[in-house]
Amino acid sequence: MNKNTFQILVCFLATIFFAIAPIQSAYAKNDLTPYQKAAIATRFASEVKYNFAGYGKFAQNYDSICRAELPNLVNTQSDEEFSEKLQLFANLLKDGHTSIGFSADVTYAPISHKRIGDKVFVTGVYSDEYTQKGVHRGTELIAINDMPVIEYGNQFVAPYIASSTAQWSNTYPFNSVNLTKGYRGVPVKLTFRNEKGKTFDITDNRQSPWGIVNPDMSIQFDSLPGNIGLLRIPSFQSNNFNVQAFGDLFEQKIVPTDGLIIDIRDNTGGNSQVGQIIMMLLATDTIPQASWKTPKYEAAYASWGKKWDSETVASDSIVPFCISHPNDMPKYDKPIILLVNGSTFSAAEDFAVLFKNARRGKIVGTPTGGSTGNPIFIDLGWGYNGRICTRHEKLADGTEFIGVGIQPDVVVEETESVIFGKDNVIEEALKLLK
């Protein structure tokens, strides 16, 4: 199987714990007591008060929201219902790095998929049964449980995935394996349309034994016409990045090119230091960085009635290798174009920030997911965990991108060519380079 088919799927699997949609459960447990439910919710609300980097944005105090929502949370009729409402409670903060997760026996149909416009297409098939029934890359998924697929995703998936922007909510829930996810053993009816316009159904009992072990999410390089390099970075996870191997790739393949396209579309993040190393190779001058903010609480001042504030921390500029080690590292001063979309997220956005701060080239595509910042992870008890964004960042010139997204210099919407033929966004980047 081609490694590119894993890209969207594995990015999702890395964050599945914090994106469990509330599809119907086959086992309606009610093991949690009202006290335990209250303890979980109020612990999360308390941690938000002291740790959430975006707290100052809210006109309404989150404590007040907690008091208003607590009866609905405590009086839920099952653990599954509580888990669903708890996710919605966390998502009121509208931050892609602030959410509540819980253990659940979930699985999904053996396909990955991607949204293009108002359609959803299969991008990978991981079951011979599905292949034999006519499902392959490019087959359209038109309905789930007899509901149009976009309507289904908007109603049953998107609300339960933490999000800072509309573009993240409009793309990520429909990409990877999110749409068919649900509790094991609960059937889901999928309606497909093939290239001839014929529709057919598959009922999946969500018992698929398939799995992916150690897929290749490493950086990929291809040569395009005109001596242009295409650098695909599907993930910034540390275990997918070999510094020595990338250094060799840089010197042997990237440096000889006359231009470079870097594709971080659908890259949902990882370790920001990986992106920093790459930019230190590609930048031609010192990269400025904006200061960042984090909540600061001082107990003594609080006792005197002073509200806590945010601490502003200055960031050092980043010096590229061609300046710090001019005799050892070649300078790459050819034009570069960076490709992004609504599923460019977290550490991938941090890379886009560095690219933009370095003024290294044009950004092409659609606005990014608009969420990054170091989250703190908290054990809420009884199998529940929370993560809370603790750091607020900006572009070097002070421009906000949290809750907004990094805006491309050239807006290019993905078309069905991304699935069926020459990628229209890459084609536009080639035209710009020429």
N, C-alpha and C positions, 0 to 999 in steps of 0.2 A: 504494500500500500504506500502510495506517495506520501512523504512526510508533510507536505503542505496541507493535506486534508485534515491533519490533526490540529492545525493552528487555533481555530476558534474553540474547538472542543476542549483542549487542555487548559486554555486560559480560563474557561469556566470551571473546570474541575478544581483548579487552584483556589477558587473562592466559593465553592459550592456550600461550605458550612454556613456561610452568612447569606445564602440566597435560597432558602428552602421555601418554595411556594406552597400554599395551603391547598393542594389538591385533595379531594376526598380521601379520608382514611378508612381502611378496612377494619381498624381496631380502635374504637373510641374509648380510650383510657381516661380515667378520672382519678389518678393516683395523687395528684397535688392537692394539698389542703388550701383553703382560702388564705391561711396565714402564709404558707409558702409562696403562693402567687403574689401576695402583697409584698413580701420580702424581696422577691426577685425584681418586681417593677420599681419599688422605691429605692432599692440599691442602685439600679441603673440610673434613675433620675438624680440621685445624690451625686453619683460619679460624673454625670453630665454637668452639674452645677460647677464642679471644681476643675474639670479637665477639658471641657469642650471648647475648642478654639473659636467656634462661631457663635458662642452664647450671647455675646453682646449685640448680635444682629436681631434678636427677637424682642418684639415689643411686649409680648406676653411671657411672663416668667414660666419656665418649664415646670417648676414646682406646682404652679396653678394648673397647668395641663395635667400633671400627674394626679392631682386631687380630683380633677374632673373625670379622668379616665379610669381611676382606680376601681370604682364600683363595677364598671363594665368588665374589667380584667378579672377581678376577684370572683364575680358571679358567673363566669363562663361554665358551661355544662360539661366540658371535657378538656383534657390536656391539649388536644389538638386545637380546639377553639381558642384556648388561652394563648398558645404559641402563635397562632395567626394574628390575634389582636395585639399581642406583645410586639410583633414585628411592625405592625402599623403604628403603634405607640412610639417606637424608636424612629420610624421613618418620618414622623412629624417634624423632626429636626432638619430634614431635607439635606442630608450630607452623605455623600457616597462612601465615606470612610467611618460612618457612625451607624452601628446596627446591632441587632441581637441575633445570636445563632443558638441552635440547639441540636442535639443528637436526634436523628430520625432515620428510619429504614426506608430511604427513598431510592428510586431507580428511575429509568427513563427508556424510551424506545431507542433502539440501536441505530440512530441516525443523528447527524449534526446538520445544522441549517443556518441560513443567513437571510436577513431581510434586505430586499432591494426595492425601494419605493414602498408600495402597498402590497407587495408580494413576498412570499417566503419560499426559498428554494433549498432543496437538500444539497448539502456540500460534501457529505460523506455517508457511506452505508457500511455498517459493521455486522451485518447478518446475511447469511446466504438465503434465508427465507425471504427477507425483504427484496434482495436482488432478484430472486426467482419470480417474485410477484410484480416486478417491473419498476422498483424504486432504484434510482441511481442519481449520480450528481446531476443537478439541473431539473429533476422532477419537482414540480410545484406542490407544496403542502398548502391546501386551500381551506381546510376546516379541521377543527378538533372537537370531538363530541357534538358534531353537527352545528357548531358555531363557527362563523368565519374566523380565520386564523388571527387576523389583526385584532378583531373584537375580543377573541378569547384571550390573547396575550395581554391586552389592555385591562381586562377585567380580573383575570386569575393569576397573572404572573407579575406584571410590572409593579403593582402597588406594594408587593412584598419584597422588592429588591431595593436596597438603599440607593438613593439617587440625589444628585445635586442639580441636575439639569434635565431639560426635556429631551435633549439629544441622546443622553445616556439611556433614559427610560424608553426611548423610541427605537433603540438599536440593540442594546445588550440583552434585554429579555427575549428578543426574537433570534438571537444568535446562539451558537454553541448547541447545547442540549436543553436549554431552559424550558422550552414550550411543552415538552412531553414529560417533564419531571413530575413525579408523584409518589405516593406511598406504594411500596411493593405489594403486589397482588390486586391493586385496584385497576381494572381495565380502562383503557383509553382508546377511543375510536379516532383514527386518523384518515382523513380523506385527501387523496392525491390526484393530481392531473398530470398526465404525461405529455410528451411533446406533440402528440397527435390530437390533443384535446380531450382524450378519454379520461373519465374520472373512475376511481376505484377506492375501496376502503380496506383498511387493515385494522383489526382490533388487537391491540397489544395488551397483554395482561400484566405488564411490568414485572416480568420474571426473567428478563433477559440476563443470561450468564456472561455476556460479553464484557470485556474490560480492556483497558490499554495499560501496558506496563512499560515504563520508561520510554515514552515516545520521543522522537528527535525534535526538540524545540530549539536547536542551535541556530546560530546566524547562518543565513544562506546568501550566496553571492552568485549573480548571473551577469553575463555580458550582453548588452543590447547594441543594436546598430548605432554606428557613429562613435564607437569606442566609449560608450556610456556604461557605467557600472550600475547594477541594481542590487542594493543591500537590503535584504529582508530581515527584520528583527522581530520575530514572533513573540518574544518574551524577554524581560529583563531579569528573570530569575537567576540567581548566582550560579546554580548548578547547571545552567545552560550556557555559561560563558567561561571560555578558557582564554585567559589573558594572552598567553604565549601564542596560541593558535590565531587569535584575532590580530595580534601584532604581525604575524607572518602574512596573514591575509591582507592587511593594510599595505605592507611594503611590496608584496609580490603581485597583487591584483588591483588594489584600489589606486595606489600611487600612479601606475601607468595609464589610468583612464583620463579622458578629457572632460569628464563630468560624472556626477554621481547622483543617483536617486536613492533615498533612504525611505523604506516603507515600514511605518509602525502602526498601520491601520489594524484595528482589532487586537492590538497589544495592550493587555489590561494591567501590565506593570510587573513588579518584582522588586529588585534592589536598585535604588537610584544611583548607587556608586558605579554600577555597570555602565549606565548611560554616561556618567561623568568621565569615565576612562575613555569611552569611544569619542566623546566630544573633545577631550584633550588631545586626541590624535588628529581630529578634523579641523579644529579651530586654528585660525591664523593669527589671532591676537588675544590679549587677555580678556576673559569673559567676566563682565560685571554681574553681581548678584544683588538682589534687593534684600533688605533686612526682613526678618520674619518675626511673628508674634506668637506668644504662648500665654495661657492664663497664669496669673500670679496671685496667690492668696497669702496674706500675712495675718496671722491670728491676732496679734496685738492690735493692729490697726482696725481689724474687724470689731474688736471689743470696744473701740472708741467710735464705732458707727461709720467707719470708712469702708466703702465698697471696694472689693478687690478689682484689680485691673489686669491689663495684659503687659507682659514684659517684651520690649522690643530688643531683638538680638541682631547685631550686625553680622553680615556674611562677608567673608573674604572673597576677593576676586579669584578666579581660577586661571592658572597659568598653563597654557598648552605645552605639550612636550617639545614642539618645534622651537619654543623660546627657552624653556628650562634646560633642554638637552639638544642644542642646535647641531652638535657634531654627531649625534647618534640617531636622531630621528628626522626623517625628511619632512618637508613642509608641503602639505597638500593645499594648494590655493586655487584649485579648479572649482567651477560652480557646482553647488549642491542644491537639490530640492528635497524637501521633507514631505512625505505623504501622511496625512492623519484623517481620522473620522470620529464619529461619535462614540466609538468603542476604544479610542485611544485614551488611556486612563492611568491614574496613579503614577508609578515610576516612569511610564511612557510619557506622561505629560511633563514630568520633571525634565526628561530629555528634550522635549519640545521647548520648554522654557529656556534651557541652556542654549539650544540652537537659535532661538529668537534673540536672546540676550547677546549672543556672539555675533549677531547680524551676519550669519553665515550663508544665508540664502533664502529663497522663498518657501513658504509653507503652502501646500496645495491640498485641497480636499474639503472637508466640512469641519465645523467646530468640534473640539475635543470634549471629553466627558465632564470636564470642569470639577475634578475632585482629586486632591492629593493632600498630604500631611500625615505626619507620623501618628498612627493610632496607638492608644494604650489598650491592652487586652485585660479584661476583668472577669474573674470567675463569679458568676451571680448565684451559684449554688443550684443543686438539683438538676444538673445536666445543662444548664443555660450559661451562656457566656456573652459578654458584650465587648464591643470595640468602640472607641471614642476618639475622634480626630483631635489632636492636641496642638497642631501647628498650623498657622495661617500664613500663606506665602503669596507673593505678588511677582509680576515681571520686574525686571531691573528698573524700568522707567516708572514703576508704581502702579501699572495697570492691573486691575483685578482680573483674575481668571477663575478663581474658585467660585463655583455657582454660575459661571458664565461660559467657560471653555476658552481655549486658545483659538483666536480667530485666524483662519487661513488668509494668506495674501491673495490667493486665487481660489475662489469657491468652485469646486467641481463635485457634483453629486455622482455617486456610483450608479452605473446602469447595469443592465443584465449582462453586459459584456464581461463583467467581473466573473460571472459564472460560466458563460458560454463561449467567450472568445477573447480577443485582445482587451485587456483591462483599460477602460477609457481614461481612468485617472493617470495611469502610467503613460498612456499615449499623450495626454495633455502635458505631463511633465517633460516628455521628450521634446515636444514642440517648444516649450519654454526654454529648454536648454539650447536648442538650435537657434 
